Amino acid sequence: MKHLTAFLLAAFMLLNFIPTAVNANTVAAKTPPTAPADSTAATIVMARLTQIMHLDKKALSSTEKKALRTELRTIKNHKDLSGGVYLSAGAVLLIVILIIILL
């Protein structure tokens, strides 16, 4: 009886995971279109960063250097607040296991 249960469990697992692996290559990944406003804002920010990078900082006064540093900090903070959800591999594994158990 133990062998039958183990065999049925293995067969169920194989039949459950093989169709998803076969279907994974046929589904094309769709990327959402980027808004033109976001891309133009990004190009403006990148242009400003390259302008600051090529600027001769030795000729600037200390107040101008401080203003550049604060501008760079605000750009960095704005970039960090862009959003998005970051999940670790452990969290993804836990979510998949919970979905399998609940369904």
N, C-alpha and C positions, 0 to 999 in steps of 0.2 A: 504494500500500500504506500510506503514511503517513496519508493521508486516511481510509482505512478504519479504521485503528487509533485515530485521534483521534475519529472518529465513534462507534465502539463504546465507547470510554472515556467520552465525553460521555453517550451513551445509558445506559450502566450507572450513571453518577453520578446522572442525572436519575431513573431508575427506582428507585434506591436511596434517595434522599432525599425524594421526593414522598410516598410512603405514610406516612412517619413524620410529616411536616408536616400531612397531612390528619387523621391519627389523634390528633394532639396536642390538638385542641380537644374531642374526645369523651371523653377520659379525665378523670374528676373527681379533683381533688387530695384526698387523704384526710389529715386531720390527726389525730395520735394524741391520744387523750383525756388530759387532764391529771389527775394524781392529786390527790385532795382534800387530802392532806397538804401537797403542794407549794403549792397555792393558799392554804391557810390560813397557811402559813409566810410566804409572800410578802405576804399582807395584814398580818400582824403586823409584818414588817420595814418595810413602807410606812407603817404607822401610827406606828411608832417614828421613822422619818425625818421625817414631818410634824410630830411632836411636838418633835423636836430643832430643826426649821426654825423653828417658831413660838416657840421658847423665847427669853427675853430673855437674851442672852449677856453683856450688860454688867453684869448683877447677879451673875454667877458669879465665883467665885474662880479663880485660875490652875490649881489642881489639878482643879477641876471641869471647866474648859475642856479641860485635857489629857485627862481621862477621856472627854469627849465626842469629842475628836479620835481617840483610840485606838478607841473604839466605831465611829466612822464608817469608820475604816481597816479594821477587821475585817469590817464589812458589805460594803465595797467589795471586799476580797479574797475574801470568800465568793461574791460575785456574779461575780467574774472566774473563779473555779474551777468554775463551773457546768457546764462541759463544752461539747462541740460541736466539730465539725470545720469549720475554715474553709479553703476552697480559693480560690486566686486564679483569675482568668480564664485566665491562662497555664497553670496546672496543669490546669485542666479541659480546655482545648484539647489539651494534651499527652496526657492520659489518653484522650480521644476518638480522637485520631490513632493512638495505640498500639492501642486496641481495634479500630479499622478495619483496621490493618495486620495484626494477629494473627488476626483472623477473616476 
